[in-house]
Amino acid sequence: MGTQKFEIYNQNNSVVEEAFSFLKANFNFSNVDKEYKSLALLSSNPKEGKTTIAINLSINFANGGVKTLLVDTDLRKPVGVKRLSGDVKKGLSNYLTENIKFEDVRMTSNIDNLDYMPCGSKVMNPSALLSSKAFEEFLKEVASKYELIIFDTPAITSVTDGYIVASKTDATILTVKAGEVKLPKLKRVKEQLEKANANVIGVILNRVEQSEYRKSFEAYDYFSDDSKFTKEIKKGKLASNK
């Protein structure tokens, strides 16, 4: 099977682009004295916007000239139900369990410098597979091919897969849906991540109400009638991460 290409969603939205440029800058600031080549994006619960963030952050790095690989490590869902994979049949799980080449399951994209690795076929014991020597060898291989690897993971309150991936990557960022997760729960998650030796470098507060955006950014005139931010809102282009 040859390398396939997929059409990744590119919003071309100046407000969203600026938000992810800011996020990328913060990641680079934390990376000044280190060499983070792998980043795990985690969330406490499903539907906190983690996958959307992983996609847009990958696009932003790729657009900046960084050779990037986005990897779907949610092996509990078959590849056919994933929105990025179309009719693809194989991916990460197949690469780890079958005698196939990386190029046979890696997908190119319509974004320069951005490739994608689907999750692959559903497996019986994802945690064991992600803990395996095969996965460690996969990490070594992709580190030699890419400047940055971003891992999209399943929610960590239901399964341990995300903790395992976080323990094997250079850095971890936790995604939190605004008003959804209470502080005590976040503290417990942080403690569990520390026990897993995950390097948590930050938290993303996602899906903030527009009124809260206003409080944070009105000093920069983003909400004047002629501002780019206001025009985007009026056009209905302000993204809602899902």
N, C-alpha and C positions, 0 to 999 in steps of 0.2 A: 504494500500500500504506500503510495507516495504522499508527500507532504500536502496537506489540504489548507485552504485559505478560508477564513471566516470574516464576516463583516461586523466588526465591533461597533457598538453604539457610540457615536461621537456627537455630543450635544451641540457643539459650537455655540455655547452660551457664555457670554463674557463674565457674568456674575459667578457661575459655577466654576468656570476656568480660573478665575481669580482666587476663589476659595481653595481650590486644589493646588494652585501655585503657592499659596501661603502655607498649606500643609506640607508640600514638598520642601519648601524653604526651611521649615521647622525640623523636618527629618534631616536635612543636610546640615543644619546647625548642630544637631546632636551627634552628627557623624564626622565632625571636623577632625577629631583626634583618633578616630577608629575607622575601620573599613567594613561597614555593614553591607553585605552583599545579598542578604536574605531578610525579608520582613514578613511576619505573620500578622494578619488582621483578624482579630477575634471580637466576639460579642457575647454578652451573657445570655441573651434570648434570641430566638429567630426573629426575622423581619425588623431588625434595627438598622438596616441600610448598609450592612457590612460589604455585601457583594457590589453594590453600586459604588461604594467608596473604593473598593479594590480595583474596579474597572477604570474609574476616572483618574485615580492616582497613577495607575499604570500608563494610561494615555498621556498624562502630564509629564511623567518621566521620559517616556518614549519621544514625545514631541520636543523635549529638551536635549535629545541626542543620546539618551542613555539606552543601551540595548537591554530590553526588559522582557522577562518571561512572567506571565500570570498563570498560576497553577491552582486548579480547583482540587482541594483535598477533601471535599465532602464525598467520601466513597460510599456513603449510605444511600445515596440517590443515584439511580441509573442515569447514564449520560443523556439518554433520550428526553428526559424531562428538564434538562438545563437549557436556559434561554440562549446561551452562547454557542451551543454545540450543533444545532441543526440536526441533520441525520447522521452525525458521526457515531460510530459504534464502539470505538476503542479510545483509551486514554491512559491516565496514570496507573490505575489498577492493573490494566493489561500489561503495561510496560514492566511493572514490578513482578508479575506472576508468569509472564510468557516470554519466550525467547524472541523478542522483537526489538528492533532498533528504535532509538529515541526519535529519529527523523520520521518514523512510520506513524507516530502518534502525536508529534508536535504539529501545531497548526500555525501558519503565518496569519497575518491580519492586514486589513486595509490601512492600518496605522504604521508608518515607518518605524522600525526598531522595536516593534511589539509583537511577540509571539504568545501563543496560548496553549496550555496543556489541559485538556478536559479531564474530568474525574475518571472516566472509563466505566466499565461494566460494574454492576453492583457486586460486592463481595460479602462473605459471611462474617468475617472478623476484621473490620477496618483498623481497629486499634492495634492489633497484632501486626498488620501489614505496615502501618506507619511507624511501628517500633522496630521493624525488621532491618537487617543489614542491607537488603535490597534498596530500601528507601534512603539509607545513608549513602549508598553508592550513587543513587539518583541525585542527591544533593551535591555530591562532589562533581558529578558530570555537568550539571547545569551551571554550577559555579564557574566552571572552566569555559563555558560558552556565553554567559551573560554577565552584564555588569550589575544587574539587580534582578532578584527573583521575589515576586510578591505572592504570598500564599493566602488564598481565600479558604476559610475553615468553617466547619459547622459550629453552631452555638455551643458554648462550653458548659451550660448548666444541665444539658441533657446527656451529653456523651463526653468522653475524655479525649477524643481525637484532637481537638484544638489545643489542649495542654501539651500533647505529645509533639505536635508540629511546632508549637512555640518553644519547647525545650530544645529543639534542634536548629532553630533559626537564630540569626544574629540579633534581631530586634523584634519587639512585639508592640503593637498598638491596639488598644481596646476601644471598640465602638460602643457608644451608649446613646440610646434613643432618649431625647429630652423628655422628662417627666415620667419615664417608664420604669427605670431601675432605681431603687432606693440606695442611699449611701452605705448602710450596713452590708447589703448584698455585694456592692462593689468592693468593699473592704475584704470580704471573704474571698471574692474572686481574685483579688490582688494577692492575698496570702497564698492561695492555691497555686497561682502562677509563680510566685517566688519559690514555693516548695518544688516546683517543677523546673527550677533554674531558668525560668524565662526572663529575658531582659526587657522589662516593660519600660518603654521610653516615653509613653504619652497616652492620652485618652482623647478621642474625638467625640464631641457632643453633637449628635446628629438630629436632623428633623426638628430644628428649632422653629418656633412660630415666627411669622413675619414681624409681629410686633416686637419680639425680642431682638430680631435683626436690627430693627429701627433704633432701639435703645443703645445697641452696641456701636452702630456705625453712623448715626446722624451727625456726629461731630465732623465727619469727613464729607458731608454734603451728598451722601449717597441717596438721600431721600428728597432732594430738591426736585421741583417739577421737571427740570431739564437734565437731571442726573441720569447716567446710564442705568443705574440700579432701578430707579423708578420706571424708566421706560420698559425695562425687562419685565417688571411686575405687571405693568399695564397691558403688555402684550401676552401675558400669561405664560412667560417663559421661565419663571423662577422654579427651579427643579425641586421636586419632592422625592427624596431617596426612598426607595422601596426595597 
